[in-house]
Amino acid sequence: MIHQYKLAGYNIIIDQNSGAVHSVDDVAYDAIALYQDHTAEEIETVLRDRYPELTGEDVTELLSDIRELEAAGQLFYEDPYEEVAKDLKIKQSVLKAICLHVAHGCNMDCRYCFAGKGDYSGKSGIMPLEVGKASLDFLVRESGSRRHLEVDFFGGEPLLNWDVCKELVRYGRELEKTHDKKFNFTLTTNGLLIDDDVIDFCNREMGNVVLSLDGRPEVHDFMRHTKRGGGTYDLIIDKFKRLADARGQKNYYMRGTYTAYNKDFAADVIHMADMGFKETSIEPVVSAPDADYALHDEDLPMLKDQYEKLALEMLARNRRGEGFKFYHYTVDLTGGPCIYKRVAGCGVGTEYLAVTPTGDLYPCHQFVGDDDMKVGNVWDGITEEAVIDSFRNGNNVYTRDACKDCFAKFYCAGGCSANNYHTHGDINKVYEFGCELHRKRIECAIMLKVAEEEMAND
């Protein structure tokens, strides 16, 4: 299966199963579109009618080139992975990462918060140090032979429990020595409590820091309030700049959310770049459909146009040597994730678990608060094997109801189980709105890689 599209003056062809990407001229683009369903004579007739300057020899040579690409497995490649998908998923059965909800509480009051205003709809709490230590012990115990482990400090707002975060990092460094492990710690924060101590400690100990900013001041302040209802942009922007600069503008990223109130979200990402941030991201809100800020199917054309607008602006800045990164446009066409990751998808419930302040385990941070998704605790381990089995045996690109024939399946690896579950009550029934947007992001991302290769070869 192939996917063809035109963007920014490029004719791009993605071979879904091999991952090969081709940037071609108009004639080759049309020929490849006709190739599987027409004879050579029919293709020649169509092409010479569209392009009168073509000769029969030109068409013969072009079709020979297409056949060579097909023989090399770079066009019309058959899917070799469906039969082994279940076996590849088994490779994810060993834990490597936990999301530590060190604070079910927040010092902001964001209208769209998926965590019920930060306290998970009344299930508030601060994680005691001993629960955190038991969580790291659980991760080490369940990680088997994996050496590299990941821990994200999350909330609510984790800086409300900053001293415990620091103590847990120190405890993790001790576990590294006694268990031959290596921890990568990360932090997700709204920024209100960032100070010199946070910046210095993060620079020493945190492999990544996620900073919540929705973009332009009026957009950010409309959704992200203080507890008293005031805006928060001016309270955090200089702190974010200091932290990003102190990290050399790497190993962090800005993480925004766009809603029905800023469907022109490309301007928000560009605002972040104009403020000097080199690592940016923004996500569509996922909400109840009757929320005033909800996004709907009729918004899709505008949202897709915004992704294209953002890609074109990034392309122009790249050409001027003023580029910045956008999370969803970062793809690696040569290395990238290994095939088991592409097929098996997100490690939710298998490689990755979330831990609440009381030590309860959930498949990921977005399932916390769904009582039917609680799978155990850090002392007893997994007690609800049936829930975990639903992720082990499902949750890949061949168990999703709409992934098999999607050109983007090996880029998104099946999408978000939590979004599927919260939309349809089934982790394998895809959140199609999200899929539509992700397909557009992949098109934009690959166009930028094609342009990057072209600039490198000039």
C-alpha positions in Angstrom: 0.0 0.0 0.0 1.2 3.5 -0.8 0.1 7.0 0.2 0.5 9.9 -2.2 0.1 13.6 -1.5 1.4 17.0 -2.5 2.6 19.6 -0.1 4.8 22.7 -0.3 5.7 21.9 -3.9 6.8 18.4 -3.2 5.2 15.2 -4.7 5.6 12.6 -1.9 4.9 8.9 -1.9 5.0 6.8 1.3 5.3 3.1 1.0 3.3 2.1 4.1 4.9 -1.3 4.9 8.6 -0.7 4.0 8.7 2.9 5.3 10.3 4.1 2.1 9.6 7.7 1.2 10.0 9.0 -2.4 9.9 12.6 -3.6 9.2 12.5 -7.3 8.3 14.7 -10.3 4.8 15.0 -11.7 5.2 12.3 -14.3 6.5 9.7 -11.8 3.8 10.7 -9.3 1.0 10.0 -11.9 2.7 6.8 -13.2 2.9 5.3 -9.7 -0.7 6.2 -9.0 -1.7 4.2 -12.2 0.9 1.4 -11.8 -1.0 -1.3 -10.0 -4.4 -1.1 -11.8 -3.4 -0.4 -15.4 -1.3 -2.1 -18.1 1.9 -0.5 -19.4 0.1 0.5 -22.6 -2.7 2.2 -20.6 -0.2 4.0 -18.5 1.7 5.2 -21.5 -1.6 6.5 -23.1 -2.6 8.4 -20.0 0.9 9.9 -19.4 1.5 11.0 -23.0 -1.9 12.6 -23.1 -1.1 14.6 -19.9 2.5 15.3 -20.8 2.8 15.6 -24.7 6.6 16.1 -24.5 7.0 12.4 -23.2 8.3 9.8 -25.6 7.5 6.1 -25.5 11.1 5.5 -24.4 10.6 7.9 -21.5 7.6 5.9 -20.3 9.3 2.6 -20.7 12.3 3.8 -18.7 10.0 5.2 -16.0 8.1 2.0 -15.6 11.4 0.1 -15.4 12.5 2.3 -12.5 9.2 1.7 -10.8 9.6 -2.1 -11.2 13.1 -1.9 -9.7 11.8 -0.1 -6.7 9.0 -2.7 -6.3 11.5 -5.5 -6.6 13.7 -3.8 -4.0 10.8 -3.7 -1.5 10.5 0.1 -1.7 7.1 0.3 -3.4 4.0 -1.7 -3.0 5.7 -3.8 -0.3 3.5 -6.5 1.2 2.9 -6.3 5.0 5.3 -8.8 6.6 4.4 -8.1 10.2 0.8 -9.1 10.9 1.5 -12.7 11.5 4.1 -11.9 14.1 2.4 -8.9 15.8 1.4 -10.9 18.9 4.9 -12.2 19.4 6.3 -8.7 19.0 3.9 -7.4 21.6 5.2 -10.0 24.1 8.5 -8.2 24.1 6.8 -5.3 25.9 5.8 -7.5 28.9 8.7 -6.3 31.0 8.3 -3.0 32.9 10.6 -0.2 32.1 8.8 3.0 33.1 6.5 4.5 35.7 4.7 7.7 36.0 4.8 8.8 39.6 1.8 11.0 40.6 3.6 12.6 43.4 0.8 15.2 43.9 -2.9 14.8 43.2 -3.4 18.5 43.7 -2.6 21.6 41.7 -1.9 25.3 42.2 -3.7 26.1 38.9 -7.3 25.8 37.9 -7.2 24.9 34.2 -10.6 24.6 32.6 -9.8 21.6 30.4 -7.7 19.5 32.9 -8.2 15.8 32.3 -7.2 15.2 35.9 -10.3 16.9 37.4 -8.7 20.2 38.2 -5.5 18.4 39.2 -6.9 16.4 42.2 -8.4 13.7 40.0 -12.0 14.6 40.8 -11.7 14.6 44.6 -9.0 11.9 44.9 -6.5 14.4 46.1 -3.3 13.5 47.9 0.5 14.0 48.2 2.7 11.0 47.8 4.7 10.1 50.9 8.4 9.4 50.5 7.9 5.8 51.5 5.3 5.2 48.8 7.7 6.7 46.3 10.5 4.5 47.4 8.3 1.4 47.2 7.4 2.5 43.7 11.1 2.6 42.6 11.6 -0.8 44.3 8.7 -2.1 42.4 10.1 -0.8 39.1 13.5 -2.4 39.8 11.9 -5.6 40.8 9.7 -5.9 37.7 12.2 -4.6 35.2 14.0 -7.9 34.8 17.2 -7.6 32.8 16.3 -4.1 31.5 19.0 -1.7 32.6 17.6 1.7 31.5 14.5 2.7 33.5 12.3 5.8 33.3 10.5 7.7 36.0 8.3 10.8 35.3 7.3 13.0 38.2 3.7 14.0 37.4 0.6 15.5 39.0 -1.4 17.5 39.5 1.6 19.7 40.0 4.7 17.7 41.1 6.5 20.7 42.4 4.0 20.8 45.2 5.9 17.8 46.5 9.3 18.8 45.3 11.3 17.7 48.4 10.0 14.2 47.9 10.9 14.3 44.2 14.5 15.2 45.1 14.7 12.5 47.7 13.4 9.9 45.2 16.0 10.9 42.7 18.7 10.4 45.4 17.1 7.0 46.3 17.1 6.0 42.6 20.8 6.8 42.3 21.5 4.5 45.2 19.4 1.7 43.6 21.5 2.2 40.4 24.6 1.2 42.3 23.1 -1.9 44.0 21.0 -3.2 41.1 23.1 -2.2 38.0 20.3 0.0 36.7 20.3 3.5 35.2 17.3 5.8 35.9 16.2 8.6 33.5 14.1 11.0 35.5 11.7 13.5 33.9 9.4 16.3 35.3 6.2 17.7 34.0 5.3 21.1 35.5 3.1 24.2 35.1 6.0 26.3 36.2 4.5 28.4 39.0 7.0 27.0 41.5 10.1 27.0 39.4 13.0 28.6 41.1 16.8 28.4 41.1 16.8 25.2 43.1 14.4 23.5 40.6 16.4 24.7 37.6 19.7 23.6 39.1 18.4 20.2 40.3 16.7 19.5 36.9 19.9 20.3 35.0 21.8 17.8 37.1 19.3 15.1 37.4 16.4 15.3 34.9 16.8 13.9 31.4 13.8 15.9 30.2 11.4 18.6 31.5 8.0 19.2 30.1 6.7 22.8 30.5 3.0 23.6 30.1 2.4 26.6 28.0 -0.6 27.1 25.6 1.0 29.8 23.5 -0.1 33.4 23.2 -0.8 35.2 26.5 -4.5 35.7 25.9 -4.9 32.0 24.8 -2.9 30.7 27.7 -4.7 32.9 30.3 -8.2 32.0 29.0 -7.7 28.4 30.0 -5.0 28.2 32.6 -5.9 30.2 35.7 -4.7 30.6 39.2 -7.0 29.3 42.0 -8.3 32.9 42.3 -9.1 33.1 38.6 -6.2 35.2 37.3 -4.0 34.5 34.3 -0.8 32.6 34.7 1.2 33.5 31.6 3.1 36.4 33.1 3.8 34.3 36.2 5.6 31.6 34.4 7.0 32.8 31.1 10.3 34.2 32.4 10.8 31.1 34.5 10.4 28.9 31.5 12.9 31.0 29.5 15.4 30.7 32.3 15.0 26.9 32.6 15.2 26.4 28.8 18.2 28.6 28.4 19.9 26.9 31.4 19.4 23.6 29.6 21.0 24.9 26.4 17.6 24.8 24.7 17.5 21.0 24.7 16.2 18.1 26.7 12.9 19.9 27.4 9.8 20.8 25.5 6.9 23.2 25.7 3.6 21.4 25.9 0.5 23.2 24.9 -3.2 22.3 24.5 -5.4 23.9 21.8 -9.2 24.0 22.0 -12.2 25.4 20.2 -11.0 28.9 21.4 -7.7 28.8 19.6 -8.3 26.7 16.5 -5.6 29.0 14.9 -3.1 27.2 17.1 -0.2 27.5 14.6 0.1 31.1 15.9 0.6 29.7 19.4 3.4 27.4 18.4 5.0 30.2 16.4 4.6 32.5 19.5 6.6 29.9 21.5 9.3 29.9 18.9 9.4 33.7 18.8 9.8 33.7 22.5 13.1 31.8 22.0 11.9 28.2 22.7 13.4 25.7 20.3 11.5 22.6 21.5 7.7 23.0 21.0 4.5 20.9 21.1 0.8 21.4 21.2 -2.0 18.8 21.4 -5.7 18.9 20.7 -7.9 18.9 23.7 -9.8 15.6 24.4 -13.0 16.4 26.2 -16.7 15.6 26.5 -18.4 16.7 23.3 -20.7 19.2 25.0 -17.8 21.2 26.6 -17.8 24.7 25.3 -14.1 24.3 24.4 -14.5 20.9 22.7 -13.3 20.2 19.2 -15.6 18.6 16.6 -15.4 16.9 13.2 -16.4 20.1 11.5 -13.3 21.7 12.8 -11.0 19.2 11.1 -10.5 21.1 7.8 -9.3 24.2 9.7 -7.1 22.2 12.1 -5.4 20.4 9.2 -4.8 23.8 7.5 -3.2 25.0 10.7 -0.8 22.0 10.7 0.1 22.8 7.1 0.6 26.5 7.9 2.9 25.6 10.8 4.9 23.3 8.6 5.3 25.9 5.9 6.5 28.5 8.5 9.0 26.0 9.9 10.2 25.2 6.4 10.8 28.9 5.7 12.6 29.4 9.0 14.7 26.3 8.4 15.8 27.7 5.1 16.8 31.0 6.9 18.7 29.1 9.6 16.2 30.0 12.2 14.6 26.7 12.7 12.9 25.2 15.8 11.4 21.8 16.5 7.8 20.7 16.8 7.3 17.4 18.6 4.9 15.9 16.1 7.1 16.8 13.1 10.2 15.0 14.5 10.5 11.7 12.6 13.5 9.6 11.8 13.3 8.0 8.3 16.6 6.1 8.7 16.7 4.8 12.3 13.6 5.5 14.2 11.8 3.1 16.5 12.6 -0.6 16.0 9.9 -2.6 14.3 8.5 -4.2 17.4 7.8 -0.7 18.8 6.1 0.3 15.5 3.9 -2.8 15.6 3.4 -3.2 19.3 2.6 0.5 19.9 2.5 2.3 23.2 3.7 0.3 26.2 0.7 1.2 28.3 -0.1 -1.5 30.8 3.0 -3.6 29.7 6.2 -1.5 29.7 4.6 1.5 31.5 2.4 2.0 34.6 1.2 5.0 36.6 1.4 5.1 40.4 -1.0 7.2 42.5 -0.1 8.9 45.8 -1.4 5.9 47.7 0.6 3.4 45.6 -2.2 2.1 43.4 -1.2 1.1 39.9 -3.0 2.0 36.6 -2.0 1.2 33.0 -1.0 4.9 32.4 -1.5 8.4 33.8 -4.6 9.0 31.7 -6.4 6.0 33.2 -5.8 7.1 36.8 -9.2 7.7 38.4 -10.9 5.0 36.2 -11.6 2.5 39.0 -12.2 -0.3 36.6 -8.6 0.2 35.3 -6.8 -0.1 38.7 -4.5 -3.1 38.3 -2.8 -3.5 41.6 -0.3 -1.6 43.9 3.4 -1.3 44.3 3.6 -3.7 47.3 1.5 -6.6 45.9 2.2 -6.0 42.2 -0.4 -6.7 39.5 -3.5 -8.1 41.0 -5.9 -7.6 38.0 -4.3 -9.8 35.4 -7.3 -9.6 33.1 -6.9 -5.9 32.7 -3.2 -6.2 31.9 -3.9 -9.1 29.5 -6.3 -6.8 27.5 -3.2 -4.6 26.8 -0.8 -7.5 26.3 -3.2 -9.3 23.8 -4.5 -6.1 22.2 -3.3 -2.6 21.8 -1.3 -2.9 18.6 -1.8 -1.8 15.0 -3.4 -5.1 14.1 -6.0 -5.2 16.9 -7.1 -1.6 16.3 -10.3 -1.6 14.2 -9.1 1.0 11.7 -5.3 0.7 11.6 -4.5 -2.1 9.3 -5.0 -0.1 6.1 -3.8 3.2 7.4 -0.6 4.6 5.9 0.4 6.1 9.2 0.2 3.0 11.3 3.9 2.5 11.7 4.4 6.1 12.7 1.7 6.4 15.3 1.8 2.6 16.3 -2.0 2.5 16.9 -2.5 5.8 18.7 -3.6 6.3 22.3 -5.4 3.6 24.2 -6.8 6.0 26.8 -8.4 8.3 24.2 -9.9 5.2 22.6 -11.2 4.0 25.9 -12.6 7.3 27.0 -14.3 7.8 23.7 -15.7 4.4 22.9 -15.1 2.2 26.0 -12.7 0.0 24.0 -9.0 0.4 23.8 -9.0 -1.1 20.3 -11.7 1.2 18.8 -9.8 4.1 17.5 -10.4 7.8 18.3 -10.9 8.7 14.7 -10.7 12.5 15.3 -7.2 12.0 16.7 -6.3 9.8 13.8 -7.3 12.4 11.2 -5.1 14.9 12.8 -2.2 12.5 13.2 -2.3 11.6 9.6 -2.0 15.2 8.7 0.9 15.7 11.1 2.8 12.8 9.5 2.3 14.2 6.1 3.7 17.5 7.3 6.6 15.9 9.2 7.7 13.8 6.2 7.5 16.9 3.9 9.9 18.7 6.2 12.3 15.7 6.2 12.2 15.6 2.4 13.0 19.4 2.3 15.8 18.9 4.8 17.4 16.2 2.6 17.0 18.5 -0.4 18.7 21.4 1.5 21.5 19.1 2.7 22.2 18.0 -0.9 22.2 21.5 -2.4 
